[in-house]
């Protein structure tokens, strides 16, 4: 419930940014969870396309005024796994995921989920700082 309220609040705030535009409509693209850890991370690291894994959907994100998604893992080389949490549900993406997200066309990422702190506060802060530096 808190997540839904947060998403609604972020959406309203973002839409208000465009309220002073002469344009009468806003195109919003929204997708669910993006997990760039574990098997997707291996594929990401092996890929030569800087837009992978967003190659087929990038054009839709770029055509949108706002492209929103939920990032289901921190992106960092720092931090330690959350104590007591099973390894098979503890996620952290490699730094190359930042390049993929930067080339994806996504403009807004939510980190409000049950995996944002999988590798502790330092990994979460690294993720937030990196995304902010990229303009996401």
C-alpha positions in Angstrom: 0.0 0.0 0.0 2.8 2.4 0.8 4.5 1.6 -2.5 1.3 2.4 -4.4 0.9 5.7 -2.5 4.5 6.6 -3.3 4.1 5.8 -7.0 0.9 7.9 -7.1 2.7 10.8 -5.3 5.7 10.7 -7.7 3.4 10.5 -10.7 1.4 13.5 -9.6 4.5 15.5 -8.8 6.0 14.7 -12.2 2.8 15.5 -14.0 2.8 18.9 -12.2 6.1 19.7 -13.8 4.4 19.6 -17.2 1.3 21.6 -16.1 2.8 24.9 -17.4 3.4 23.5 -20.9 1.4 24.6 -23.9 1.1 21.0 -24.8 -2.4 19.5 -23.9 -1.2 16.0 -23.3 1.6 14.1 -21.6 2.7 10.7 -22.7 3.6 8.4 -19.8 5.2 5.0 -20.2 5.3 2.8 -17.2 6.7 -0.6 -16.7 7.1 -2.9 -13.7 10.2 -4.4 -12.1 13.6 -4.2 -13.7 16.0 -6.7 -12.3 19.5 -6.4 -13.6 21.1 -8.8 -11.2 21.9 -12.6 -11.3 21.2 -14.1 -14.8 20.2 -10.8 -16.4 23.5 -9.4 -15.0 25.5 -12.1 -16.7 23.7 -11.4 -20.0 24.2 -7.6 -19.5 28.0 -8.0 -18.9 28.3 -10.2 -22.0 26.3 -7.8 -24.3 28.1 -5.4 -26.6 25.0 -3.2 -27.2 25.0 -0.4 -24.6 21.1 -0.3 -24.7 20.8 -4.0 -23.8 18.4 -5.3 -22.4 16.2 -2.3 -23.5 16.9 -2.5 -27.2 13.4 -3.4 -28.3 11.6 -1.0 -25.9 13.9 2.0 -25.9 12.0 3.7 -28.8 8.8 3.7 -26.7 10.6 5.2 -23.7 12.2 7.9 -25.8 8.9 8.8 -27.3 7.4 9.4 -23.9 7.5 12.6 -21.8 7.9 10.4 -18.7 9.2 6.8 -18.8 8.8 5.2 -15.3 10.0 1.9 -14.0 10.8 0.2 -10.7 14.5 -0.8 -10.2 14.4 -4.0 -8.3 18.0 -4.0 -7.1 20.8 -1.6 -6.1 23.6 -0.9 -8.5 26.9 -0.9 -6.7 30.1 -2.7 -6.0 29.9 -1.9 -2.4 27.9 -3.2 0.5 27.3 -6.6 2.1 24.3 -8.9 1.7 21.5 -8.2 4.2 22.1 -10.5 7.2 19.8 -13.6 7.3 18.3 -13.0 3.9 18.6 -16.0 1.6 21.3 -15.5 -1.1 18.9 -16.5 -3.9 16.7 -13.5 -3.2 19.4 -11.0 -2.5 20.1 -8.8 -5.5 22.8 -6.3 -6.7 23.5 -5.3 -10.2 26.9 -4.6 -11.8 27.9 -1.1 -12.6 27.4 -1.8 -16.3 23.7 -1.7 -15.5 24.1 2.1 -15.2 25.1 2.3 -18.9 22.1 0.2 -19.9 19.7 2.4 -17.9 21.3 5.5 -19.2 20.7 4.4 -22.8 17.2 3.0 -22.1 15.2 6.2 -22.3 13.8 5.7 -18.8 13.5 9.0 -17.0 12.2 8.0 -13.6 13.1 5.0 -11.5 11.5 4.0 -8.2 13.7 2.3 -5.7 10.9 1.8 -3.2 10.8 -1.9 -3.0 11.8 -4.9 -0.9 15.2 -5.3 -2.6 16.6 -1.7 -2.4 18.5 -2.4 0.8 19.7 -6.0 -0.1 23.3 -4.8 0.1 22.9 -2.2 2.8 22.6 1.5 2.9 25.9 2.2 1.1 24.8 0.3 -2.0 21.5 2.1 -2.0 23.2 5.5 -1.7 25.6 4.6 -4.5 22.6 3.7 -6.7 20.7 6.9 -5.8 23.8 9.1 -6.5 24.7 7.3 -9.7 21.1 7.7 -11.1 21.0 11.3 -10.0 24.3 12.0 -11.7 22.8 10.5 -14.9 19.7 12.6 -14.7 17.4 9.8 -13.8 
